[in-house]
Structure formats: C-alpha cells, structure tokens
Amino acid sequence: MTNPPWPSASNAAGVPDDRPAGPDAGLPRVFDVYERLGHADPTGAWDSFCRAHNWAAPFPRASPADGAGDHVPSARPTEGGRLLSGVWRLPPAYRQARWLALRTPPAGDGRPAECRPLYVVGVGALERSGAVDDDALLIRLRDLFIPAGLTACAAGRELRAKEAEFLWVAVTAMAMGAARHLLETTARLTPGPVPPGAPTVDLGAALDRRRETVRRDLTLAAASDAGAAAPRIAEGVEESHHLVRDVYAAAYQYALPRARSVHPLESIMTGSVPVLQHARFTTSLLPATGTTS
C-alpha cells in the first residue's frame, strides 16, 4: 500500500506554489510547503530550512574564549551530529536561559563558509556535567555530543520567540513528509501483496489521518486568537512527532533483517536524522506564550 499524493500549496490558479514559506505565510501554507519538501528530500529540506531561518537566534551565545591555546573550540563530525571540544566564554545572560548557542571558529567545522554554525545545548545539562566555571564565565568541553538537529546557521533570518509556532509547524511538516516518503519507498521495495509486518498499512492510514487533523487544526487556529490556539498546536505537534517516530521504528525493524548489505531505506533514515532530532525538542526550544513547555 502507498499513501495517496498529498497536494502542495497552490495559488489562486491552482498551480503548485513552490515559493519558500516564511513566518508570515500562514501556518496552513507553511505546513503544506514543508510537508511537500520533506517528502521530496528530507535531508535537503532541513538543510535549506536552516540556511533560511536561524532558529537559535533567541538563545544567549557563547563565543570561543580568547587565549584558549590548545583548547580552541572545534566540532568533529560523528554519527548523528558533532563532538564539541574546547573552551567558550559564557554571556552573563546564560544563567537565566534554558538553551545556549555555542559558536566555533569557521575553519574545520565542515560547514560552508556562508553558514557559520551555532551548536545548541541545554544549560541544565552543561551545569550538571560540571563543565561550567561560573566564576570565570567559562565552559570547558571535551567531546560533547551535539545532535545534527540542534545545529543552526547563523546566516539565516533570525527567528524570534513570537515565531515559535512557525518553527513547530515547519519541523513537524518536514518530519511527516519524510515519514510519508519512507512508507512509499517501503511499499515500492515490496511489490505485490503486503507481507506480514510491513509498516505501510496501519501506519500509512494513521499518518494520513494525522496529516488531515493537523491541517484542519491549523486552519481553525488561523481563524482564532493566536495565543489561545498555541497550546492546541503544541499538542498536535507532539502527537505527530510520536507517530513519525513509530513509522521510523517500524521501517527499521522491518527492513534491516531483510538486508544482506546496506538496505535502500538506510539512506532515507540517515538523511532524516536531523529533522527527527529537532522535532524531539521543538516546542521546548521556542515555547510560545500560553504553552507549558
């Protein structure tokens, strides 16, 4: 079984609208555009979103410490993210923050020069690790893992806390589009009658229903008070992320035992890692007024 095609955002003439959708586009259109982009190319969708929108802009930033010597901050690639090492100088504002954005020197970070990365980490986790020297306002790290989905691009348009719902919806849409792509690929790899245990039947129907529910709720929210709608949107986002994780878990359990070498689904799952990682934290990264995140 394959999922039915999901319509892309269209203009008044019914022609698909491929323009980027920003915070002012309206949440229903944001969902339509990013769901379609996530379905077409999960990796490319997340990368282009981060280049266009710096979602880490509201967080205090820690800069490489002067005179760090051998402890100049670095970010080494590793599976699913980066390993950060070095010494950073903390801004005083970090004490009141939940999240902190760490900057690194542009050389050797593996990112294009025009996209200087910001690596986002929870302040509470840093304090519990003993890495923070509060008196000197320094943080010393050694191979701290930062998920790929918690890496922002400083060159993007800065998102603000008031644009939290835009971030939630765009990330949710990309994750759901990626899940739809994964289910359709699984179906193509198993032609004929659906084998027992294939993750395309019940989960495909559930994903279709959830997508319709999210789209309906966003349309209703657009016609109501934004502050009152935020908690409902956040709840729908969390439910959608749980379903997407179920889709990926089922595909993983179904596909890998059947592979004698690298399975075709592995590249899709690997490419979807950043957006799935970000989805796990999205409502707490930028909580909107009126939510409990």
C-alpha positions in Angstrom: 0.0 0.0 0.0 1.2 3.5 -0.7 -0.1 6.8 0.7 -2.1 9.0 -1.7 -0.4 12.0 -3.1 -0.5 15.0 -0.7 -1.4 18.3 -2.5 1.1 21.0 -2.4 0.3 24.6 -1.7 -1.3 26.2 -4.7 -2.0 29.7 -5.9 -5.4 31.0 -7.0 -4.9 29.4 -10.4 -4.4 26.0 -8.9 -0.7 25.9 -9.9 1.7 24.5 -7.2 3.3 27.3 -5.3 7.0 26.5 -4.8 8.0 29.7 -3.1 9.6 29.4 0.4 7.1 29.8 3.2 8.2 32.1 6.0 6.7 33.1 9.3 4.2 35.5 7.6 2.9 32.9 5.2 0.2 31.5 7.4 0.5 28.2 9.3 -1.6 26.1 6.9 0.5 27.1 3.9 3.7 26.6 6.0 2.6 23.0 6.7 1.7 22.3 3.1 5.0 23.6 1.7 7.3 21.9 4.2 5.4 18.7 4.2 5.9 18.5 0.4 9.6 19.5 0.8 10.2 16.9 3.5 8.5 14.3 1.3 10.7 15.1 -1.7 14.0 15.4 0.1 14.2 15.1 3.9 17.9 16.0 4.0 17.7 18.9 1.6 14.6 20.3 3.2 16.2 20.5 6.7 19.4 22.0 5.3 17.6 24.7 3.3 15.4 25.5 6.2 18.4 26.1 8.5 20.1 28.2 5.9 17.0 30.4 5.6 16.0 30.6 9.3 18.3 30.9 12.3 16.0 29.3 14.9 18.7 29.6 17.6 18.6 33.4 17.4 16.8 33.9 20.8 19.4 31.9 22.8 22.4 33.5 24.5 25.6 32.8 22.6 28.9 31.6 23.9 32.0 32.6 21.9 35.4 30.9 21.7 37.5 32.0 24.6 40.4 34.3 24.0 43.8 32.8 24.6 42.4 29.2 24.7 45.6 27.9 23.2 45.3 24.1 22.6 41.6 24.4 23.7 40.4 26.3 20.7 36.8 25.2 20.1 36.3 22.5 17.5 33.4 20.4 16.2 34.3 17.0 14.9 31.9 15.1 12.7 30.4 11.9 14.3 27.4 9.7 13.5 24.3 11.8 14.0 26.0 15.0 14.9 29.2 16.7 16.1 31.6 16.3 19.1 32.4 19.7 20.6 35.7 20.3 22.5 37.3 23.5 23.7 36.7 26.5 25.9 34.0 29.1 25.4 33.3 32.4 27.2 29.7 32.5 28.6 27.5 35.6 28.4 26.0 36.5 31.8 22.5 36.0 30.3 23.1 32.3 30.2 22.1 32.0 33.9 18.5 32.8 33.1 18.4 30.7 29.9 17.3 27.1 29.2 19.4 26.8 26.0 22.8 28.1 24.9 24.2 28.6 21.4 27.9 27.8 21.0 29.9 29.4 18.2 33.1 27.9 16.8 35.8 29.3 14.5 34.8 28.9 10.8 37.8 26.7 9.9 37.4 23.0 10.2 33.8 22.8 11.1 32.7 21.1 7.9 30.1 23.7 7.1 30.0 26.1 4.1 31.7 29.4 4.9 28.4 31.3 4.4 26.7 29.2 7.1 28.6 29.7 10.3 27.1 27.1 12.7 25.6 27.5 16.1 25.6 24.4 18.3 22.7 24.4 20.7 22.9 22.7 24.1 20.7 22.7 27.3 22.1 24.9 30.0 20.9 22.5 32.7 22.8 19.6 31.1 26.0 21.7 31.0 25.7 22.7 34.6 25.1 19.1 35.7 28.1 17.9 33.8 30.5 20.2 35.7 31.7 21.8 32.5 30.8 25.3 33.7 33.2 27.6 35.5 30.6 30.1 36.8 33.1 32.4 38.4 35.2 32.9 35.3 32.2 32.6 33.0 33.8 29.8 31.0 32.7 26.5 29.8 35.2 23.7 29.1 34.0 20.8 26.9 35.6 17.5 25.8 33.8 15.6 23.0 30.3 16.8 24.0 27.8 15.3 21.5 25.5 17.8 19.7 22.8 16.2 17.6 22.7 17.4 14.0 19.2 18.6 14.6 20.5 21.1 17.2 22.8 22.8 14.8 21.6 26.2 13.4 23.0 28.5 10.8 23.9 32.0 12.0 23.5 33.4 8.5 19.8 32.6 8.4 16.9 35.1 9.0 16.6 35.3 12.8 13.5 33.7 14.2 12.1 35.1 17.5 10.1 33.6 20.3 6.9 35.1 18.8 7.5 32.9 15.7 7.6 29.7 17.7 4.5 28.2 16.0 6.2 28.7 12.6 9.2 26.6 13.8 6.9 23.9 15.2 4.8 23.6 12.1 7.7 23.7 9.6 9.6 21.0 11.5 6.5 18.8 12.0 5.6 19.1 8.4 9.1 18.1 7.2 9.1 15.1 9.6 5.7 14.0 8.4 6.7 14.4 4.8 9.8 12.4 5.4 7.7 9.6 7.0 5.4 9.6 4.0 8.5 9.2 1.8 9.8 6.3 3.9 6.4 4.5 3.7 6.1 4.9 0.0 9.7 3.6 -0.5 9.0 0.6 1.7 5.9 -0.2 -0.4 7.9 0.0 -3.7 10.5 -2.3 -2.3 7.8 -5.0 -1.5 5.6 -5.2 -4.7 2.6 -7.4 -4.7 0.7 -8.5 -1.6 1.8 -6.6 1.5 3.9 -9.0 3.6 3.1 -9.5 7.3 4.8 -6.9 9.5 5.2 -4.4 6.7 4.9 -0.8 8.2 2.8 0.6 5.4 -0.8 -0.4 6.2 -1.9 0.8 9.6 0.8 3.4 10.0 0.2 4.8 6.5 -3.5 5.2 7.3 -2.7 6.8 10.7 -0.2 9.2 9.0 -2.9 10.2 6.5 -5.4 10.9 9.3 -2.9 12.8 11.4 -1.9 14.9 8.5 -5.6 15.8 7.8 -6.1 16.6 11.5 -3.0 18.9 11.7 -4.1 20.7 8.5 -7.6 21.2 9.9 -6.4 22.4 13.3 -4.0 24.9 11.7 -6.8 26.2 9.5 -9.0 26.7 12.6 -6.2 28.3 14.5 -5.6 30.8 11.7 -9.2 32.0 12.2 -8.9 32.2 16.0 -6.9 34.0 18.7 -3.2 33.0 18.2 -2.5 32.9 21.9 -5.4 30.6 22.7 -4.5 28.3 19.8 -0.9 27.8 20.7 -1.5 25.0 23.3 -3.6 23.1 20.8 -1.0 23.4 18.1 1.7 22.3 20.5 -0.3 19.2 21.5 -0.8 18.3 17.8 2.9 18.7 17.2 3.8 16.3 19.9 1.3 13.7 18.7 2.6 14.0 15.2 6.2 13.5 16.3 5.3 10.4 18.2 3.6 8.9 15.1 6.6 9.8 12.9 8.9 8.0 15.4 6.6 4.9 15.2 6.9 5.0 11.4 10.7 5.0 11.5 10.9 2.4 14.2 8.6 0.1 12.2 10.6 0.6 9.0 13.8 0.0 10.8 12.6 -3.3 12.4 11.1 -4.5 9.1 13.8 -3.5 6.6 17.1 -4.4 8.3 16.5 -8.1 8.9 15.9 -8.4 5.2 19.1 -6.7 4.1 22.3 -8.6 3.3 24.2 -5.4 2.8 23.2 -1.7 3.0 19.4 -1.5 2.7 17.8 1.1 0.4 15.9 2.6 3.4 19.0 3.3 5.4 19.9 6.4 3.4 16.4 7.8 3.9 16.5 7.1 7.6 20.0 8.6 7.9 19.1 11.7 5.9 16.0 12.2 8.1 18.0 12.2 11.4 18.4 16.0 11.8 14.8 16.9 11.4 13.7 14.0 13.7 16.2 15.1 16.3 15.0 18.6 16.2 11.3 17.5 16.3 12.0 16.0 19.7 12.8 19.4 21.2 11.0 21.8 19.0 8.3 23.0 21.5 10.8 23.5 24.3 13.4 25.2 22.1 11.0 28.1 21.3 7.9 27.8 23.5 5.1 30.1 22.6 3.2 32.2 25.1 0.4 30.2 26.6 2.1 26.8 26.4 3.6 24.8 29.3 6.8 23.7 27.6 
